């Protein structure tokens, strides 16, 4: 027992020496984390030393202090310990803290509270994957979490409220009804920021009719462009332009996930080689059932993983040590899965991706609070995935009807209201104001003719 009250003294680093038998290791990454904590919160935990200046507890803090250029650190001398007790306490001080657990419900609340005030969560010591896992598990355990709600997509409207050029604010997300081929439209969408990640699903230059749609029972609108009318050279140019505009708005080191089917791998690789600095990997979405096709039914789609620039990229999963074991084969049920909702799902959007697939990709290569760009917004799955993951979505979609679908889908999922960025009117107010001038949703043919005239 301590007979005298311990006092804190400032001791020069030159007067301290490490314990040769210290079994605790400190990586460079962890020392930097400790240094960041000291820089933000101060040196709040004194180093425990013996009368001879040998460190008993606080080796990592001393290493961080040296990295910060400190000359002295606060210390407490444990003169009452025998040599045997000192040896045992070196182990106990490190091990006892590891024996504690976490109340994950409270932990999620505390992490979310820090997120809400935009606090740097890296200072907590938790990794990106640990934070995402904790918050995702808390969300899934919530009684308000509806099963499959994130994948529910409203029907296309008969008359579009959105008009070309509209920029919508959806909470922390933005949606522009514009053209991904136009650099000015992408620049307007991102508003001068550099996005941290790209996830986008371009049209595959394949006609929807005959390739998608429940053996003819479901009819979809053809895409406004790249719906089978382009030659290989034209499609390569289209991808080079649109992906180039996206990459120009991304930060150095950003990862770009680009979906494509096997028919147009060559065009995407050619475009990607011109736009991106590196092909990092090729991921395969392995669906639960085969889709349409005569010479082998297609059971997979491809997700090309490109890198922009030379800076280091975000990797939250590593080799699975964080609890997120990720490979380049992604197993998620597709909309062709047999079930009661199959036809309903097929009618939603011709090439819809599961929100879970997109959300996991977003978690892999971005941090909470960062921005995700999708220049082919479609039905808005990237936006819903970003909402789930605490990221900021930036969506560009050329079709006013699909813009309405994205807005309606997000409003239904979150209970919040979208508003025009220019004047602040919410979606319902704009719909009411435009009711007398609302035009029928243009046909795919009209969309194509309009775009050829641009």
C-alpha atoms as one frame of an Amber mdcrd trajectory, in Angstrom:
protein
   0.000   0.000   0.000   1.087   3.583  -0.666   1.931   5.309   2.623   2.474
   8.786   1.182   0.306  10.581  -1.381   1.936  10.384  -4.824   2.891  13.637
  -6.504   3.133  14.480 -10.185   6.499  15.810 -11.305   7.810  16.946 -14.668
  10.699  14.683 -15.576  13.036  15.263 -18.551  12.743  12.553 -21.194  16.508
  12.176 -21.030  16.109  10.978 -17.437  13.750   8.099 -18.342  14.680   4.647
 -19.572  12.554   1.822 -20.932  12.060  -1.391 -18.992  13.964  -4.102 -20.829
  11.303  -6.679 -19.988   8.357  -4.688 -21.355   6.325  -7.193 -23.383   3.867
  -4.615 -24.731   4.499  -3.532 -28.323   3.615  -0.187 -29.911   3.285   0.149
 -33.682   4.126   3.387 -35.448   0.423   3.824 -36.147  -0.494   3.530 -32.473
   2.267   5.916 -31.387   0.883   8.465 -33.859  -2.598   7.928 -32.391  -1.271
   8.586 -28.889   0.548  11.681 -30.160  -2.664  12.969 -31.765  -4.513  12.399
 -28.489  -1.867  14.291 -26.496  -1.929  17.118 -29.016  -5.726  17.452 -28.718
  -6.429  16.577 -25.068  -3.081  17.238 -23.393  -0.823  14.835 -21.472  -3.609
  13.609 -19.185  -2.085  10.339 -17.959   1.262  10.602 -16.108   4.015   8.083
 -16.784   4.645   5.723 -13.865   8.349   5.307 -13.046  10.638   3.857 -10.414
  13.103   5.811  -8.275  15.759   5.045 -10.879  13.741   6.572 -13.756  12.832
   3.215 -15.256   9.392   3.281 -16.914   6.804   1.038 -15.277   3.746   2.173
 -17.257   3.597   4.612 -20.150   6.139   3.430 -22.712   3.806   4.398 -25.579
   3.189   7.850 -24.106   6.922   8.469 -23.818   7.427   7.410 -27.443   4.634
   9.789 -28.512   6.142  12.612 -26.440   9.446  12.162 -28.262   7.627  12.297
 -31.595   5.969  15.551 -30.494   9.319  17.043 -29.529   8.504  17.352 -25.833
  11.430  17.842 -23.442   9.709  16.551 -20.294   6.584  14.627 -19.311   4.484
  14.374 -16.134   5.515  11.382 -14.017   4.579   9.654 -10.768   7.227   7.686
  -8.859   6.101   4.343  -7.445   8.813   4.059  -4.816   6.761   1.672  -2.680
   6.950  -1.241  -5.147   9.442  -4.033  -4.658  11.360  -5.349  -7.660   8.962
  -8.295  -7.896   5.862  -6.069  -7.610   7.213  -3.692 -10.225   7.759  -6.579
 -12.616   4.218  -7.854 -12.054   2.627  -4.421 -12.327   4.188  -3.809 -15.747
   2.122  -6.761 -16.971  -0.986  -5.961 -14.924  -1.196  -2.342 -16.070  -1.308
  -3.464 -19.697  -3.516  -6.522 -19.291  -6.218  -5.372 -16.853  -7.548  -2.717
 -19.224  -7.823  -5.316 -21.985 -10.076  -7.453 -19.795 -12.851  -4.838 -19.896
 -15.704  -4.969 -22.407 -18.024  -2.514 -24.114 -21.715  -1.805 -23.783 -22.218
  -1.586 -27.532 -25.569   0.204 -27.265 -24.082   3.020 -25.177 -20.942   3.035
 -27.311 -23.041   3.588 -30.445 -24.877   6.468 -28.761 -21.606   8.120 -27.737
 -20.044   7.698 -31.174 -23.158   9.090 -32.856 -23.148  12.078 -30.485 -19.580
  12.873 -31.556 -20.520  12.455 -35.218 -23.418  14.866 -34.770 -21.018  17.609
 -33.621 -18.517  16.737 -36.380 -15.829  15.598 -33.926 -12.778  13.764 -35.280
 -13.520  10.145 -34.342  -9.961   9.038 -35.071  -9.051  10.614 -31.722 -11.139
   7.970 -29.938  -8.762   5.216 -31.019 -11.491   3.274 -32.830 -10.799   2.267
 -36.431 -13.092   3.178 -39.330 -14.332  -0.406 -39.541 -15.008  -0.621 -35.793
 -17.031   2.585 -35.877 -19.051   1.482 -38.902 -19.697  -1.967 -37.427 -20.824
  -0.544 -34.094 -23.221   1.969 -35.627 -24.536  -0.454 -38.246 -25.258  -3.099
 -35.611 -27.054  -0.526 -33.468 -29.158   0.562 -36.442 -30.055  -3.017 -37.343
 -31.018  -3.748 -33.733 -33.287  -0.710 -33.573 -37.021  -1.537 -33.433 -37.552
   1.186 -36.053 -35.395  -0.624 -38.615 -37.681  -2.078 -41.277 -36.432  -5.160
 -43.087 -35.510  -4.360 -46.674 -36.747  -0.762 -46.448 -33.520   0.579 -47.940
 -34.131  -1.366 -51.174 -37.734  -0.236 -51.644 -38.023   1.898 -54.782 -41.146
   3.919 -55.708 -42.732   3.582 -59.128 -41.753   6.075 -61.811 -44.127   9.056
 -61.829 -46.439   9.666 -64.771 -45.539  13.364 -64.704 -42.169  14.693 -63.574
 -41.846  17.476 -61.016 -38.096  17.803 -61.505 -36.850  19.774 -64.481 -33.452
  19.634 -66.128 -31.106  21.927 -64.217 -32.783  21.477 -60.823 -30.337  21.077
 -57.939 -31.950  19.386 -54.952 -30.740  19.307 -51.351 -31.673  16.078 -49.566
 -30.395  16.566 -46.036 -26.605  16.328 -46.356 -26.907  14.953 -49.912 -27.265
  16.707 -53.277 -28.968  15.658 -56.518 -28.645  17.470 -59.835 -30.824  16.745
 -62.839 -28.130  17.109 -65.445 -25.780  15.459 -67.903 -22.698  13.552 -66.733
 -21.095  14.270 -70.107 -20.939  17.960 -69.217 -18.035  18.997 -66.993 -20.013
  22.063 -65.926 -22.865  19.925 -64.571 -20.533  17.753 -62.492 -18.748  20.859
 -61.198 -22.063  22.451 -60.217 -23.110  19.302 -58.370 -19.971  19.033 -56.222
 -19.845  22.775 -55.634 -16.082  23.134 -55.542 -15.403  20.235 -53.187 -13.266
  17.227 -54.001 -15.208  14.035 -53.446 -13.606  11.189 -51.496 -15.076   8.215
 -53.373 -16.863   7.388 -56.619 -19.433   4.627 -56.955 -21.279   4.652 -60.229
 -23.206   2.279 -62.474 -23.135   3.546 -66.085 -25.594   2.266 -68.678 -24.163
  -0.853 -70.290 -24.877   0.132 -73.923 -27.298  -2.785 -74.042 -30.993  -2.360
 -74.938 -33.227  -2.905 -71.917 -35.829  -4.593 -74.104 -34.820  -8.227 -74.462
 -32.119  -8.093 -71.794 -33.969  -7.014 -68.628 -37.482  -7.543 -67.441 -38.938
 -10.815 -66.244 -39.202 -12.640 -69.590 -41.222  -9.826 -71.114 -43.667  -9.397
 -68.235 -42.005  -6.150 -67.143 -41.396  -3.244 -69.518 -38.798  -0.578 -68.698
 -38.010   2.749 -70.280 -34.801   2.593 -72.285 -31.921   4.676 -70.938 -31.564
   8.163 -72.400 -28.219   7.197 -73.904 -25.857   4.193 -74.091 -28.820   1.847
 -74.563 -27.326  -0.139 -77.417 -27.129   2.625 -80.019 -23.391   3.306 -79.603
 -20.542   1.623 -81.434 -17.638   0.315 -79.312 -15.621   3.445 -80.122 -18.542
   5.730 -79.241 -19.200   3.906 -75.982 -15.521   4.109 -75.029 -15.607   7.841
 -75.700 -18.817   8.166 -73.671 -17.253   6.366 -70.692 -14.010   8.316 -70.995
 -15.894  11.613 -70.920 -18.297  10.823 -68.088 -15.782   9.028 -65.875 -13.209
  11.714 -66.640 -15.611  14.392 -65.407 -16.175  12.386 -62.237 -12.458  11.806
 -61.648 -11.722  15.509 -62.122 -13.926  16.224 -59.097 -12.270  13.613 -56.848
  -9.359  13.992 -54.458  -5.931  12.527 -55.049  -6.011   8.915 -53.850  -9.770
   8.444 -54.208 -11.112   5.034 -55.207 -13.672   4.704 -58.017 -16.024   1.709
 -58.180 -17.467   1.385 -61.696 -20.055  -1.297 -62.520 -20.173  -2.977 -65.928
 -21.266  -6.264 -67.475 -19.025  -8.654 -69.392 -20.118  -7.420 -72.820 -18.303
  -4.107 -72.457 -15.278  -4.886 -70.304 -12.956  -3.826 -73.124 -14.539  -0.391
 -73.517 -14.481   0.252 -69.773 -10.864  -0.873 -69.416  -9.847   1.373 -72.313
 -11.730   4.319 -70.810 -10.452   3.555 -67.323  -6.880   3.387 -68.576  -7.257
   6.881 -70.023  -8.917   8.367 -66.939  -7.562   6.620 -63.853  -4.034   6.006
 -62.611  -4.445   2.346 -61.692  -6.801  -0.626 -61.808  -6.693  -1.806 -58.181
  -8.897  -4.873 -58.520 -11.888  -6.411 -60.249 -14.742  -7.405 -57.953 -17.500
  -9.810 -58.924 -21.049  -9.433 -57.673 -22.084 -13.082 -57.321 -25.877 -13.114
 -57.408 -28.041 -15.763 -55.816 -29.674 -16.736 -59.127 -28.934 -16.506 -62.828
 -30.589 -13.796 -64.888 -31.478 -13.601 -68.551 -29.299 -15.038 -71.297 -29.391
 -17.840 -73.830 -25.744 -18.984 -73.929 -25.222 -19.380 -70.139 -27.497 -17.440
 -67.833 -25.650 -14.496 -66.336 -25.233 -14.830 -62.565 -22.707 -12.089 -61.969
 -21.892  -8.467 -62.667 -18.512  -6.801 -62.520 -17.314  -3.901 -60.384 -14.033
  -2.413 -61.577 -12.005  -0.763 -58.815  -9.864   2.120 -60.064  -7.643   4.589
 -58.236  -7.265   8.299 -58.910  -3.828   9.849 -58.474  -0.882   8.678 -56.394
  -1.801   9.543 -52.793  -2.566   6.726 -50.366  -6.146   5.480 -50.488  -8.481
   4.665 -47.614  -8.679   0.981 -46.696 -10.891   0.268 -43.687 -10.849  -3.522
 -43.870  -7.175  -4.481 -44.292  -6.762  -8.246 -44.103  -9.886  -8.717 -41.996
  -8.268  -7.876 -38.665 -10.900  -5.187 -38.041 -13.787  -7.657 -38.220 -14.666
  -6.897 -41.862 -13.478  -9.816 -43.989 -13.652  -8.646 -47.589 -12.716 -10.404
 -50.813 -13.217  -9.491 -54.460 -16.202 -11.848 -54.699 -19.284 -10.112 -53.315
 -22.209 -12.379 -52.462 -25.523 -10.497 -52.432 -28.971 -11.588 -53.566 -29.989
 -10.146 -56.909 -33.444  -9.029 -57.984 -33.770 -12.212 -60.023 -34.001 -14.232
 -56.812 -37.096 -16.387 -56.774 -39.696 -15.084 -54.362 -43.022 -13.378 -53.918
 -41.525  -9.907 -54.501 -39.556 -10.829 -57.605 -41.809  -9.105 -60.145 -42.239
  -6.079 -57.884 -38.456  -5.731 -57.607 -37.929  -6.207 -61.344 -40.301  -3.331
 -62.040 -38.320  -0.896 -59.912 -35.313  -0.163 -62.133 -33.702  -2.228 -64.888
 -30.203  -2.471 -63.352 -30.762  -1.851 -59.653 -27.953  -2.849 -57.253 -28.573
  -3.934 -53.654 -28.016  -1.081 -51.213 -25.991  -3.439 -48.999 -23.503  -4.037
 -51.825 -22.964  -0.321 -52.373 -22.865   0.431 -48.644 -20.114  -2.118 -48.056
 -18.030  -0.667 -50.889 -18.504   2.817 -49.431 -17.413   1.595 -45.995 -14.345
  -0.049 -47.516 -12.760   3.094 -48.911 -14.164   6.190 -47.192 -14.720   7.712
 -43.773 -17.905   8.926 -42.134 -18.678  12.486 -43.149 -16.890  12.141 -46.485
 -18.552  12.515 -49.880 -19.494   9.900 -52.492 -20.111  10.802 -56.142 -22.421
   8.915 -58.514 -22.771  10.458 -61.975 -25.440   7.926 -63.038 -27.911   8.281
 -60.163 -30.564   5.875 -61.467 -33.023   4.988 -58.719 -30.823   6.452 -55.968
 -29.326   3.358 -54.349 -25.968   5.110 -53.877 -27.721   7.916 -52.024 -29.562
   5.515 -49.717 -26.304   3.629 -49.081 -24.567   6.896 -48.207 -27.435   7.764
 -45.860 -26.952   4.414 -44.113 -23.174   4.866 -43.838 -23.067   8.478 -42.693
 -21.526   9.730 -45.946 -22.590  12.641 -48.149 -23.943  11.606 -51.547 -23.556
  13.704 -54.684 -25.813  12.320 -57.442 -26.211  13.331 -61.069 -29.166  11.932
 -63.019 -30.287  13.036 -66.487 -33.870  11.711 -66.362 -36.308  13.993 -64.467
 -38.565  11.029 -63.688 -35.747   9.117 -62.019 -34.800  12.283 -60.112 -38.344
  12.322 -58.736 -37.984   8.644 -57.839 -34.728   9.331 -55.979 -36.320  12.172
 -54.028 -39.474  10.223 -53.180 -37.417   7.201 -52.179 -35.172   9.232 -49.857
 -38.090  11.120 -48.322 -39.949   7.880 -47.643 -36.866   6.233 -46.148 -35.773
   9.117 -43.894 -38.992  10.999 -43.171 -37.192  14.203 -44.207 -38.004  16.654
 -46.982 -35.948  17.518 -50.049 -35.721  21.136 -51.161 -34.464  23.089 -54.148
 -30.990  24.424 -53.426 -31.708  27.691 -55.241 -34.771  28.889 -53.330 -35.345
  26.421 -50.477 -38.816  25.284 -51.581 -39.524  21.693 -50.610 -40.460  19.018
 -53.126 -44.199  19.179 -52.428 -44.253  22.959 -52.798 -42.409  22.739 -56.103
 -44.778  19.997 -57.278 -47.772  22.143 -56.407 -46.314  25.241 -58.067 -45.517
  23.319 -61.221 -48.781  21.377 -61.274 -50.287  23.538 -63.981 -47.176  23.271
 -66.129 -46.171  19.676 -65.377 -45.414  17.850 -68.570 -45.722  14.101 -69.085
 -42.503  12.198 -68.526 -40.691  12.211 -71.904 -40.309   8.895 -73.631 -36.916
   7.294 -74.067 -37.029   8.215 -77.755 -37.714  11.871 -76.912 -34.880  11.854
 -74.381 -32.463  10.510 -76.983 -33.544  13.060 -79.600 -33.146  15.846 -77.067
 -29.616  14.743 -76.205 -28.548  14.328 -79.814 -29.504  17.966 -80.303 -27.301
  19.205 -77.448
